[in-house]
Amino acid sequence: MWRYLALFLLLPNSSLSSDHLSEIQQLCVALDDVLSWAKAHHYLLIVDFMFSIRVAQGELEMLSKDPLAETWNQDVVTHIKLLRNKVDRLAELGMADIQDDAEDEYYKNFERLIEKKYYISSYFSTERRLSSVPRFPAPPENEPTFSDQQSDGCMREILGNSDTPACTISRKCFQQMTNHESEDYQLTHQLLYIILAQIRGCSQELARVAVSYGTSVSTLEVTFTAKILQRLSSVLDSGMYDLFTEMVMIGQMLNYKEFYRPKVIELMMLWQDTTGCYNDDSDVHPDLKNQTNFIGRKLFADEIVDDNCSEHMTALALIVLTLTLRHKLYSLPLPLVTWSISNLALVALCGVGLFVFLVWCKKKRLRIMRHFLV
């Protein structure tokens, strides 16, 4: 409601600070470059990249249609609309290529994952903060809590198929995907499982199962996200750029403010290749190299294309850049927006009209009271 009130009262052609505008423009350019790279390699895109495209589609559509866009820099608004058209076209190309390989087992398992756009920010619209971050013990050197195949199976339960109804949340999967001993990519898998359940319309079932285990969805989100935030610096220091990007993406999807720090934007710009893609130059973390039963090691599958770009990290970056752009636009400082004389006159006129209406109501009430007294 307040967003529409702001649009009603504020001058459409508002000004931004040069730094803020520059950051937004850089994000638009970075997004444009990612989409250009993806379009040039659309015949190589895998199912998991299509999920990122679907998220970008939904977010850019909401940005381009938001009435508050009238108060943004119009060059930025134009660029957002171009980005939306570009990602829509890319989705068509990517889906056509993937469907040509419809017999692929992975595609058949996750076909429903990429069947539509995702409006992530509409599910997690309230910006959140981690008021306190508990100290978790250092990651233990032990076996992973579950394999990537097991994780895929739990994701497929939520999506459903011809044999399993959508929004199935088995007790086995819930226990596995809420295990508090998980680390690294398994931890991000767990939060994606929680996110996926909500954006696929399974919130009530997820909440019901959580309550049966004496917890809640919000408690799980806060606990796991706090753990990710605590691990973030050490992951970056270890040179695990892909995992760092994945952790940031999950935190942003849940709309936690801590994952929109300026450092994140700087790194996203620094790591982007001149071709528009991202290449995870770091090796697999030593502690993960021996985890042979967690084959994929990442949130999604990965493929290194001919220009040495990582599809996985580029897909993650596409979501991070899109959500960061949204966050920057909705963080615009309203005090920098000026009021026009016509806006002020309209507000004054509304105020006078409201005053007259209230006076009329008061007189009307007195007449009714006199009628009953007589």
PLY file of the C-alpha trace (Angstrom):
ply
format ascii 1.0
element vertex 374
property float x
property float y
property float z
element edge 373
property int vertex1
property int vertex2
end_header
0.00 0.00 0.00
2.76 2.46 0.97
4.51 1.82 -2.33
1.46 3.02 -4.26
1.01 5.98 -1.92
4.61 6.97 -2.60
3.95 6.78 -6.33
0.88 8.98 -5.89
2.73 11.66 -3.96
6.19 11.72 -5.52
7.44 13.33 -8.67
7.97 10.68 -11.36
11.35 11.94 -12.62
13.16 11.67 -9.31
16.90 12.02 -8.99
19.36 9.50 -7.51
22.73 9.95 -5.93
25.41 9.35 -8.57
26.92 6.44 -6.59
23.57 4.69 -6.19
22.70 5.16 -9.84
26.14 3.94 -10.91
25.77 0.73 -8.89
22.35 0.04 -10.40
23.64 0.66 -13.91
26.60 -1.67 -13.30
24.23 -4.40 -12.15
22.12 -3.96 -15.28
25.20 -4.22 -17.50
26.47 -7.30 -15.63
23.05 -8.95 -16.02
22.99 -8.04 -19.70
26.42 -9.65 -20.16
25.35 -12.88 -18.41
22.25 -13.14 -20.59
24.28 -12.47 -23.74
26.70 -15.26 -22.82
23.82 -17.62 -22.08
22.12 -16.79 -25.37
25.33 -17.52 -27.27
25.48 -20.93 -25.56
21.76 -21.69 -25.32
22.25 -25.09 -26.98
24.50 -26.11 -24.05
22.32 -24.90 -21.18
21.32 -27.57 -18.69
18.15 -27.91 -16.61
19.68 -26.17 -13.62
20.59 -23.07 -15.60
16.98 -22.93 -16.75
15.90 -22.68 -13.11
18.02 -19.53 -12.75
16.51 -18.15 -15.93
13.01 -18.79 -14.56
13.88 -16.90 -11.37
15.32 -13.98 -13.37
12.20 -13.97 -15.56
9.85 -13.61 -12.62
11.88 -10.93 -10.85
12.48 -8.80 -13.95
8.80 -9.03 -14.87
7.79 -7.73 -11.43
10.34 -4.92 -11.61
9.21 -3.81 -15.07
5.53 -3.79 -14.03
5.92 -2.18 -10.60
4.11 1.19 -10.48
6.94 2.51 -8.32
9.18 2.25 -11.40
7.76 5.66 -12.36
9.94 7.14 -9.60
13.15 5.45 -10.81
15.67 6.72 -13.32
13.99 6.18 -16.68
17.18 4.95 -18.39
17.34 2.21 -15.75
13.66 1.37 -16.27
14.23 1.08 -20.02
17.22 -1.20 -19.42
15.15 -3.41 -17.09
12.47 -3.80 -19.77
15.14 -4.76 -22.31
16.56 -7.29 -19.85
13.10 -8.74 -19.35
12.62 -9.18 -23.10
16.07 -10.71 -23.37
15.54 -13.28 -20.59
12.10 -14.19 -21.98
13.64 -14.92 -25.37
16.44 -16.88 -23.71
13.88 -18.98 -21.83
12.20 -19.90 -25.12
15.50 -20.91 -26.70
16.71 -22.83 -23.67
13.48 -24.76 -23.19
13.34 -25.71 -26.86
16.88 -27.10 -26.72
16.33 -28.97 -23.44
13.04 -30.48 -24.64
14.82 -31.80 -27.73
16.64 -34.05 -25.28
13.45 -35.03 -23.46
14.65 -38.60 -22.88
17.43 -37.38 -20.61
16.84 -38.88 -17.16
17.75 -35.70 -15.28
15.34 -33.64 -17.38
12.52 -36.11 -16.80
13.12 -35.96 -13.06
13.14 -32.15 -12.91
10.89 -31.16 -15.79
8.41 -29.54 -13.40
11.15 -27.43 -11.83
11.52 -25.36 -15.00
7.97 -25.32 -16.30
7.20 -21.76 -15.13
8.61 -18.46 -13.87
9.34 -17.96 -10.18
8.43 -14.77 -8.33
10.78 -15.37 -5.41
10.44 -11.95 -3.83
6.66 -12.31 -3.63
7.12 -15.25 -1.25
9.85 -13.61 0.81
8.81 -9.98 0.46
9.71 -8.79 3.96
13.35 -7.89 4.36
14.77 -9.78 7.30
17.80 -9.47 9.54
19.61 -11.99 11.65
19.34 -10.23 14.99
21.98 -12.49 16.49
24.20 -15.11 14.92
24.92 -18.03 17.24
28.40 -19.45 17.21
28.48 -22.84 15.53
31.40 -25.19 16.09
33.96 -25.54 13.33
32.92 -27.92 10.54
33.74 -31.47 11.61
35.84 -33.67 9.36
33.28 -36.41 8.92
31.17 -38.03 6.27
28.44 -35.92 4.64
24.97 -36.26 6.10
23.41 -37.21 2.74
24.32 -37.74 -0.91
23.35 -35.59 -3.85
21.18 -38.43 -5.15
19.26 -38.46 -1.87
18.85 -34.69 -2.07
17.53 -34.94 -5.63
15.03 -37.53 -4.48
13.66 -35.22 -1.80
13.40 -32.33 -4.26
11.46 -34.58 -6.63
9.01 -35.42 -3.86
8.06 -31.75 -3.65
7.79 -31.38 -7.43
5.82 -34.60 -7.82
5.59 -36.87 -10.85
3.26 -39.47 -12.36
3.80 -41.74 -9.36
4.08 -39.22 -6.53
1.69 -36.30 -5.86
3.25 -32.85 -5.58
4.02 -31.51 -2.10
4.93 -34.91 -0.75
7.20 -34.43 2.28
8.19 -37.78 3.66
9.47 -38.05 7.21
12.70 -39.54 5.92
13.35 -36.56 3.65
12.36 -34.02 6.27
14.77 -35.53 8.78
17.53 -35.63 6.20
16.95 -32.10 4.89
16.82 -30.57 8.38
19.86 -32.36 9.81
21.79 -29.79 11.85
25.16 -31.44 11.17
25.24 -30.51 7.48
27.88 -28.19 6.03
28.83 -26.47 2.77
26.83 -27.56 -0.29
24.64 -29.86 1.77
23.62 -26.90 3.92
22.59 -24.90 0.86
20.68 -27.95 -0.42
18.69 -27.98 2.81
17.66 -24.35 2.49
16.81 -24.75 -1.19
14.56 -27.65 -0.18
12.74 -25.32 2.24
12.55 -22.53 -0.37
11.36 -24.90 -3.10
8.56 -26.22 -0.91
7.26 -22.69 -0.43
7.50 -21.43 -4.01
5.85 -24.64 -5.25
2.81 -24.10 -3.02
3.70 -26.64 -0.32
3.99 -24.22 2.61
1.15 -25.73 4.63
2.44 -29.29 4.31
5.98 -28.19 5.18
4.71 -26.32 8.24
2.62 -29.29 9.33
5.55 -31.69 9.17
7.83 -29.19 10.93
5.38 -28.83 13.82
5.20 -32.61 14.16
8.94 -32.52 14.82
8.64 -29.75 17.39
10.03 -26.98 15.21
8.86 -24.43 12.63
9.84 -23.40 9.13
10.98 -19.96 10.30
13.19 -21.53 13.00
14.85 -23.78 10.44
15.37 -20.87 8.04
16.94 -18.67 10.70
19.17 -21.42 12.08
20.52 -22.61 8.74
20.89 -19.09 7.33
22.80 -17.97 10.43
25.11 -20.93 9.97
25.71 -19.97 6.34
26.45 -16.37 7.33
28.98 -17.50 9.92
30.73 -19.74 7.37
30.75 -17.10 4.60
34.08 -15.42 5.39
36.00 -18.66 5.81
34.54 -20.01 2.56
35.71 -16.88 0.75
39.15 -17.02 2.36
39.45 -20.65 1.22
38.92 -19.55 -2.38
35.67 -21.48 -2.74
34.04 -18.86 -4.94
31.31 -21.11 -6.29
30.19 -22.11 -2.79
30.39 -18.49 -1.65
28.12 -17.41 -4.51
25.72 -20.24 -3.75
25.50 -19.25 -0.09
24.86 -15.62 -1.01
22.15 -16.67 -3.47
20.32 -18.68 -0.82
20.53 -15.84 1.72
19.20 -13.37 -0.85
16.36 -15.64 -1.92
15.24 -15.66 1.73
15.68 -11.84 1.70
18.18 -11.50 4.55
19.79 -8.07 4.51
23.22 -9.39 5.51
23.63 -10.99 2.08
23.30 -7.67 0.22
26.46 -6.11 1.59
28.51 -3.92 -0.80
31.30 -6.51 -0.73
29.01 -8.96 -2.52
28.42 -6.56 -5.41
32.14 -5.87 -5.68
32.95 -9.57 -5.90
30.24 -10.28 -8.46
31.73 -7.59 -10.69
35.30 -8.75 -10.05
34.65 -12.41 -10.82
32.72 -11.87 -14.06
34.65 -12.79 -17.18
34.80 -10.42 -20.13
32.54 -12.87 -21.98
29.85 -12.38 -19.33
30.17 -15.77 -17.63
31.74 -16.80 -14.34
34.57 -19.26 -13.91
35.22 -20.84 -10.55
39.01 -20.85 -10.66
39.26 -22.41 -7.22
39.69 -26.14 -6.79
37.28 -28.20 -4.79
37.87 -27.65 -1.10
40.30 -30.31 0.25
37.71 -31.50 2.78
35.24 -32.09 -0.05
37.55 -33.88 -2.47
37.28 -37.16 -0.58
33.51 -37.03 -0.16
32.98 -39.52 -2.95
29.34 -40.18 -2.13
28.46 -36.52 -2.70
29.35 -36.61 -6.36
27.87 -33.32 -7.56
29.22 -31.37 -4.55
27.19 -28.38 -5.74
23.61 -27.27 -5.46
23.06 -28.15 -9.09
24.94 -30.10 -11.73
27.74 -28.29 -13.52
29.19 -28.21 -16.99
32.32 -26.42 -18.17
31.71 -25.03 -21.66
34.23 -24.40 -24.42
35.37 -21.00 -23.12
36.16 -22.49 -19.70
33.09 -20.96 -18.10
31.22 -22.69 -15.31
27.51 -23.01 -16.03
26.87 -23.61 -12.35
28.55 -20.49 -11.03
27.14 -18.39 -13.88
23.63 -19.64 -13.08
24.11 -18.73 -9.42
25.43 -15.30 -10.37
22.41 -14.67 -12.60
20.11 -15.00 -9.57
22.43 -13.00 -7.28
22.70 -10.11 -9.76
18.93 -10.09 -10.34
18.03 -10.10 -6.64
20.71 -7.52 -5.85
19.29 -5.23 -8.54
15.84 -5.59 -7.01
17.18 -4.85 -3.54
19.02 -1.74 -4.75
15.95 -0.38 -6.52
13.71 -0.89 -3.49
16.32 0.72 -1.23
16.23 4.04 -3.02
16.31 6.95 -0.54
12.92 8.64 -0.73
14.18 11.92 0.81
16.03 12.52 -2.46
12.71 12.56 -4.33
11.25 16.01 -4.84
7.60 16.98 -4.81
5.99 18.80 -7.72
3.61 21.76 -7.29
0.82 19.75 -8.91
1.34 16.91 -6.40
1.19 19.34 -3.48
-1.93 20.99 -4.88
-3.60 17.61 -5.28
-2.76 16.64 -1.71
-4.13 19.98 -0.44
-7.32 19.50 -2.46
-7.78 16.01 -1.03
-7.27 17.40 2.46
-9.96 20.07 1.96
-12.34 17.48 0.53
-11.78 15.20 3.52
-12.42 18.08 5.94
-15.70 19.00 4.21
-16.79 15.35 4.26
-16.11 15.02 8.00
-18.04 18.24 8.74
-20.97 16.95 6.69
-20.92 13.62 8.57
-20.95 15.43 11.89
-23.97 17.56 10.89
-25.76 14.51 9.53
-25.26 12.68 12.82
-26.68 15.66 14.79
-29.79 15.69 12.59
-30.37 11.99 13.18
-29.98 12.46 16.94
-32.48 15.35 16.97
-34.95 13.20 15.00
-34.88 10.47 17.65
-35.07 12.95 20.54
-38.24 14.46 19.08
0 1
1 2
2 3
3 4
4 5
5 6
6 7
7 8
8 9
9 10
10 11
11 12
12 13
13 14
14 15
15 16
16 17
17 18
18 19
19 20
20 21
21 22
22 23
23 24
24 25
25 26
26 27
27 28
28 29
29 30
30 31
31 32
32 33
33 34
34 35
35 36
36 37
37 38
38 39
39 40
40 41
41 42
42 43
43 44
44 45
45 46
46 47
47 48
48 49
49 50
50 51
51 52
52 53
53 54
54 55
55 56
56 57
57 58
58 59
59 60
60 61
61 62
62 63
63 64
64 65
65 66
66 67
67 68
68 69
69 70
70 71
71 72
72 73
73 74
74 75
75 76
76 77
77 78
78 79
79 80
80 81
81 82
82 83
83 84
84 85
85 86
86 87
87 88
88 89
89 90
90 91
91 92
92 93
93 94
94 95
95 96
96 97
97 98
98 99
99 100
100 101
101 102
102 103
103 104
104 105
105 106
106 107
107 108
108 109
109 110
110 111
111 112
112 113
113 114
114 115
115 116
116 117
117 118
118 119
119 120
120 121
121 122
122 123
123 124
124 125
125 126
126 127
127 128
128 129
129 130
130 131
131 132
132 133
133 134
134 135
135 136
136 137
137 138
138 139
139 140
140 141
141 142
142 143
143 144
144 145
145 146
146 147
147 148
148 149
149 150
150 151
151 152
152 153
153 154
154 155
155 156
156 157
157 158
158 159
159 160
160 161
161 162
162 163
163 164
164 165
165 166
166 167
167 168
168 169
169 170
170 171
171 172
172 173
173 174
174 175
175 176
176 177
177 178
178 179
179 180
180 181
181 182
182 183
183 184
184 185
185 186
186 187
187 188
188 189
189 190
190 191
191 192
192 193
193 194
194 195
195 196
196 197
197 198
198 199
199 200
200 201
201 202
202 203
203 204
204 205
205 206
206 207
207 208
208 209
209 210
210 211
211 212
212 213
213 214
214 215
215 216
216 217
217 218
218 219
219 220
220 221
221 222
222 223
223 224
224 225
225 226
226 227
227 228
228 229
229 230
230 231
231 232
232 233
233 234
234 235
235 236
236 237
237 238
238 239
239 240
240 241
241 242
242 243
243 244
244 245
245 246
246 247
247 248
248 249
249 250
250 251
251 252
252 253
253 254
254 255
255 256
256 257
257 258
258 259
259 260
260 261
261 262
262 263
263 264
264 265
265 266
266 267
267 268
268 269
269 270
270 271
271 272
272 273
273 274
274 275
275 276
276 277
277 278
278 279
279 280
280 281
281 282
282 283
283 284
284 285
285 286
286 287
287 288
288 289
289 290
290 291
291 292
292 293
293 294
294 295
295 296
296 297
297 298
298 299
299 300
300 301
301 302
302 303
303 304
304 305
305 306
306 307
307 308
308 309
309 310
310 311
311 312
312 313
313 314
314 315
315 316
316 317
317 318
318 319
319 320
320 321
321 322
322 323
323 324
324 325
325 326
326 327
327 328
328 329
329 330
330 331
331 332
332 333
333 334
334 335
335 336
336 337
337 338
338 339
339 340
340 341
341 342
342 343
343 344
344 345
345 346
346 347
347 348
348 349
349 350
350 351
351 352
352 353
353 354
354 355
355 356
356 357
357 358
358 359
359 360
360 361
361 362
362 363
363 364
364 365
365 366
366 367
367 368
368 369
369 370
370 371
371 372
372 373
